[in-house]
Amino acid sequence: MTELPPAGTTAVSTRGLRKTYRHRGRQVVAVGGLDLDVPLGGVHGFLGPNGAGKTTTIRMLLGLIRPDSGVVRVLDRPVPQELPEVVGRVGAIVESPKFFPAFSGRRNLELLAAAIGTPPARVDRVLADVGLADRASSPFRTYSLGMKQRLAIASTLLKDPDLVIFDEPTNGLDPAGIHEVRQTMRGLAAAGKTVLVSSHILAEVEQVADTVSIVTQGRLVASGRVADLLAAAGAGEARVGVERPDEAAVLLAARGWAVRPDGAGGLLVGGAAPADITRALADAGLYLHELAPGRADLEQVFLALTGTGAQGTAAAHQGRPAPHGRRARA
């Protein structure tokens, strides 16, 4: 087993983490020997198709379920052995917490603060941190989905945690709500906290994360800085504007390159250098009026590493039992 990194360098580390379930008389591997490192500070994206083991991993990090084998370290403490010593420094939303619909956002948090022994003055601070100060007196039932999610985030901040863990925090949100939650996560990172966010919405993670880990079938397939993973993926697709695009598409595809329409009368060509595209078209008497080198995005990296598209993602979810455990709001 690979050694854990030196103390004080990661917020989360696992080695050989494994969890299986019995499902319909057979054993299903939810997490199969996961080695994960989440660096201290910034936003770390935990990516994978539905059913890749992300939620199961997070539940093991929080001590909600026990691994079959492997090592877990959270903020330099072994979990679950020393969970009581570290749980006060961790905030997490694995499932949406329940709030009283008729009570204001502030009153909901005041009740929660009293229950966990947090000073009342902390309530207004966390409401400001998530951008809800101006709606603190409004009933929870009047909040948008994005505001409800931000109040849930505020509830995790009452104890001023060093590590904040979110499991699919933008599920069900409209673009405005997604933007609000993204800004909140960046604000937490700017304040010196470590944010671990699991998601399969790659465009959102690409905009907010500093580093990522990509998993499939419960195993790590890539990790590192987002910029480095994108650079390693190469140039991505090139946008090609050409006369007679249908004829050009056939010609370029015959060279073994991936070709598809760009939706605006042009083509997107993958796997080819711009100079090679130019030469191939010119040799056939087809002349360019646009050639823009593309860049890889996180979705391309993700699909290449996990081998899943929309159908593959759905297939990966089939046959994976839901992990058992109590509601998480550590």
N, C-alpha and C positions, 0 to 999 in steps of 0.2 A: 504494500500500500504506500502511495506517495505520501511524504511527510507534509504536515500542515505548515503553512507559511509562518514566519516569525510573528510572535505576539505584537499587537499594536499596528499591524499592517492591513488587517481585514476586519470588516464588521461581521461577516459570516464566512465560515469555511466548513466544507464537508469533505469526507473522504470515504469512498466505498459505501455510500448511503444506499440502503436497499429496503424496499417495502413491497410485500406481496399480499394479495387478498384471495380468499376463496370466493368464486363466483360460479354458480350453477355447476357445482361439483368439480370445478377445475381451478388450478392456481393461476392467477393473473399477476404479472409483474407490473406494478405501478411505477416504481423507481428502481432501476437496476444497476447499482454501483456508481452513484453520482458523485463526481468530484467538482465542487463548486466553490469559487472564491468571489466574494463581494468586497471590493476595496472600500476603505474608510472614506467617507465624504462623497458628495455628488449623487447622481441618480444612476442606478444600475438596473437595466432592463433584463428581466428573466423571461425569455421567449421560447415558445414552442407551440406546436399544434394543440388543439383541444385533445385532452387525453394523454399528453406527453409526460404528466407527472408533476406539473408545477404546483397545483394546490396541495397535493399530497406532500411534496417537499416542504412547502411553507408550514403545513400543520406539524410536521416533524420539527422544524426549526422552533416553533412556538411551544413544543412539548404537548401538543394536543393529541398526537398519536405517537407511538413508539416505533422506531425503525426495527426491522428484523436484524440488521447488522449495520456496521459503519460508525463513523465518528462525526459528531456535530459540535461546532464551536461558534458561539454567538457572543460578540463583544468580549472575546478572550476567555469565555467561560464554557466548560463542557455542558451540553444539554442532552438529556434532561437532568443530569446529576446535580448541576448547580443552577437550575432554572430560577429558584426563588431569589438568588443573588442578582440575577440579571433582568428579570421580568419587568422591574420598574423602569428600566432604561429602554424598553421596547414598546412601541405602539403599533398596532396592526388592525387592518380591516380585511377579514377573509370572507365574511358575509355581512350584509348591510345591517347595522345595529337598528334596534327598534326605538323610536321616539314617540312621545305623546303628541298626537296630531293637534290637539287644541292648545297646547302649551307653546309659548314662544321658543325660538331657538335658544335664547339666553336661559330661560327657565329650565329647559331640558338639560342644558349643560350644568346648571347650578345643582340640579338633583344628582347628576352623575358625579360632579366634583365632591359633593358631600359624602357620597357613597364610598369614594376611594380616598377620602382624606386630603383632597387638594384644596388649597386656600381659595375662597370665593373670588378674589381679585384676579385669579388666573383665567377666569371665564372670559372677561372682556378682552384680555390679551389674545387668547386663541381665536376669538371671533374676528378680531382685527387681522390676525395672521392669515386667515383664510378668506378675507374680503367680505365678511358678513356683518360688519359692525353696523352698517346702515339698515339692516333688516333683522337685527337681533331681537327686536320687540315684536316682530310679526309671528303669527301662529305658524307652526311647522307645516300644517296642511296647505298653506299658501305658497310654499317654496317650490321652485322648479326642481327638476331632477338634478340638475347641476348643483343647485344650492343645497339640496338634501345630501348630496355626496360630500360637499364641502363641510357641512355640519358634522357628518360622520368623521371626516378627517380631523376637524376641530376636537372631537371627543377623544381621539387618540393622542392629541397634543396636550391634554390637561396635565399629564404628569411630566411634561417636557422631556420626551424620550430622545435618545441619541440615534436610535435606529427606528425608521418607520417603514412598515411593510404593507403594501397594497396588492390585493389579488384581483386583477381585472377591474380596475377602478372606473373605467369609462364605459363599461357595458351598459347599454340602454340609453346613453346620453346623446343629445343632439350635438351638432358641431359647437354651439356656444358653450354647452356644458363641458364638453371635452376640453375646450380651450381654457375654461375656468380651472378645471382640475389640473391641467398641464401647468398652468401658471403657478398654482399652489405648490405643486411638487418642486418646480424650479426654485420657488421662494424658500422652501424648506432646505433644499440643498445649499442655497446661498447663505442661509443662516448657520451652516456648518453641520447639518444633520446628514446622515446616510439614508437614502430612500431606495428601497428595493421594490420594484414594481413588476408584477408578472402580467403578461399580456400576449395576445395573438394579433393585436392591431398594430401592425409594424410601422405604418406611417406615423402614428402617434409616438411610438417609442423612439423612432429615429429623431423626432424633433425635440425630445425631452431628455434622453439618456446620454450620459457621458461614456458609459461602458455597458456591455451586454454579455449575457451568457445565453447560448442557444441550446435547447435540449430537444431530443426526440426519443420516444420510447423509453423515457426515464434515464437517458444517458446524455452527457455533455458532448456536443459536437463542435462547438467553437466558443471562444470567449475572448474579450479584449476591448480596447477602445473602439467606439463606433467608427471613427475616421480610419483606423487601421484596417478593420474588416472590409470597409468599402473600398479602400485602396487595393487590398489584396484581391478583391473580386474583379478588378480590371475595369475596362472602360464602359461596360454595359452595351446598350444599344445605340446605334447612330441613327439620327433622323435624316431621311433622304427625300429630297424633292426632285422629281425627274419627269420628263415627258413620257407619256405612255407607261404609267406606273404598273399596270397589269402585266405588260410584257417584261418590264424590268423585274417585277417580283418573281416571275418564272425563271428568268435568267439567273438572278442572284441565289434563288433557292437551289438551282441546279449545281451551284458551287458548294453546296453543303451548309450554307449560312441560314440562320433562322430569320425569316421574313414575315412581317405582318403589317396590315394597314395601320396608319397612325390616326385614322378618323378624320383627317383633314385633307385627304387627297394625296398624301405622301406615304412613305414606308418607314418602318422601324426595322433595322437590320442588326442582328446580333452575331457575335463571333467573328467579325471581320474588321480589319483595319481600314480607316477611311481611304487611304491610298489604294488599297486593293479594290474597294468598291468603285472608286473613280475609274480605275483602269478597266475593270470588267465591263462597266457600262459604256465607256468610250469605245472599247473595242467592238461593241455591238451597235455603235452609232446612236447611243442614247446619252443625252447630255444633261448634266445636273444643273438645277437652279438653286439647290440648297443642299448642304451637307453639314450637319451639326453633330460633332462627337457627343455621345451620351455619357452619362456617369451611372455607375451601379447604384442601386438603392438597397436599403436593408431588406426589402421584400425579395429581391433577386438573390441576395446572399442566403436568406432564410430558406427559400425554395430549393436552392442548389444543395444546401447542407442537409435539409430534412427530407427532400424528395417528395414534398407534398404540395398539391395545389388545393383548390376548393374541395375537390372530391377526396383527395388524400387526407385532408384535415378531418373531414367528416368520418372517413373510414377509421382514422386513428382513434376516434372517440368511441367507436362501437366496441362493445364487449368490455369496457373499462368500468368497473363498479365505482360508485361514488364512495369516497373515503368516509369512514365513520369517525365521529368525534363531536364534541360539544361546540357550540357557537364560539367563534374566536373574536375577541376584542381585547387583546392583551394590553 
